[in-house]
Structure formats: structure tokens, C-alpha cells
């Protein structure tokens, strides 16, 4: 099992996703002899998981069943253990596109946090790219490094435990893109510029407060960055429902048709249609927005390193 290479069968030591429903799933580390408790009963790793194909329907001890899914960065974002606030797929997708990431890209990131964005970047730059991620907090850095090893992507990522605002990323003139998610990103803009390739590159800073954005934009201008722009994504989800509306009374069809010069046969047909419509309500599919939606998460500020 690897987050960047799909495997058909579940093996001892894999990380798998137990899917109970769209709003209920969790990760589990598959180990020979272990058991996992669910609301549908016990899952025995040795007999129920190891050797089975990913996507299999597994029956639990109480008769209920679950699906065992292969992990992906998207599923990991929804199920990872939170050590910090994380970025979700809505912001991650835009970051990946605006930083122009692709297989072979070299990326610098700070901070690592819970590793949500890190896994998405690794999957995008694989198999020949690399991620240099910096985390100030020692325990979070150690836990992230452990997870990358468990997920078999350690060859694609280097984890450093240091203060990026003081010590930078530990690399110079190698990165195609830099991402900052720290309290004071304006203090790391100079180090980000040094990490980017001489021929240029892209930078993104994520900040929840507009005051942080203002100071970061000023720092970017001072260091010669161009194409500075700030975006905010608001995701609005729609439910598709069957709507039932009463047919309005538009008057007698015969009276309407007499003024248009229709013949009697046409009037008869119109009258029949009118009678059918009057029998009830019309039903049709419609998109209805949710009453509540996720509001502000943060501002994404993008810029390009100038060649001059």
C-alpha cells in the first residue's frame, strides 16, 4: 500500500479506510491478529482484511457490513488525526493548480501541521518530484515523518524541524513552488524567495486574517514578487430534490384559443390538455442549496518570483 501507488490487495501493515457510510469512515492500520470495533461488530484483520481486495465488502460480527477502501490524499484529509487545523480539498485543489504543480516539481512547505496538504502535494509531484516540509513543533514533525514512512512516501518528502522564519527551508534555488501556512508568513518571504529557482517560481500563503494578508503582500512587493493576488473560496453545496408545485389556473383553453383562430379540433385538443393539467401538481427535479454552508476558511495569496 502506498498513497502514490495503487495496490490491489490488503497487506499486513497497510493503512486502510473503513467506510461505514458517506458521513462515517475512519482509518485503520492493518495488523495480523488485531481487531477493530465498529457499530456493526468486530472486524478481524487476519481473516477479514489481509489478502482481500481493496473495495471489498466485509461482514462484521453482528451481521452488518462495511467497505474497505484504498487510502488516497482526499480520504486521508477527511479521516486524518488532527494535530492542527487543516486544509481541505476545496482549498487544496486551487493551491495545486495555481502553484502549477506537476510530476517532477520541487516544493517547499511550512508548516507541516497534520499533513493534509503534504499528502496531496506528494501525490501530485510523484514519482520524480520532492517535497521539503518544515515544522516548528518537534512532536508534530516527528509524527508527520512517522506517517510518511507508514504510507510509503518517505522517499518523496524531507521533514525538517526548525523555524522557517529564522532558518528558512534548508535549500536554495531548487524549488518550483513554495507554500506558507504559518502565523507570520511575511517573516518567511525572504527565505521563500531564496528557496525558489533562479529562473522564477510560484508562492502561496494561507492566512485566516486579512491583516496577515496585508503584511504578507507588502513583504512580497518588497522582495520583488509580481502578479500578487488574493483569493477566497466559498463552497456552496446543492441537494437535488423532487419539487412538487400546484399547476396554476391560467384560464379556459377554449377562450384563449378562440382569439388565435385555432380550428375546433385544435381547441378540443387544448381543452383535453387543460383538463389533464388541472388534475394535480407537477413534479420536477431541482437543485436546492443547503440552509447552512461552510463560510470563511482563509485567504490564499499567490505571487510569482520576478526574474529581475
HUWOPE-V704468 format. One line per field, one symbol per residue. phi: phi as a letter, one per 30 degrees, with the letter a starting at -180 (. if undefined). Layout:
# HUWOPE-V704468
phi = ???
This chain:
# HUWOPE-V704468
phi = .bdcbdcdcdbdjdcbcdccldcbaadbcdbeidbbdbdckcccddcccdjdddjdccdddcjdbbcccddbedddedbdddcbdbccedddddeddddhdaejdcbcbacdididdedddeddddccdaccccbddddddddddddddddhbddcbbcbcadddccicibbhbddabbbbbdbdddcdddddddddddjlcbbbcbdcdddddddddddddcidbhdbcbbccccccccbdccbddddcjddddddddciddddddddddddddddddacccadbdcdddbbdcdclccccabdddc
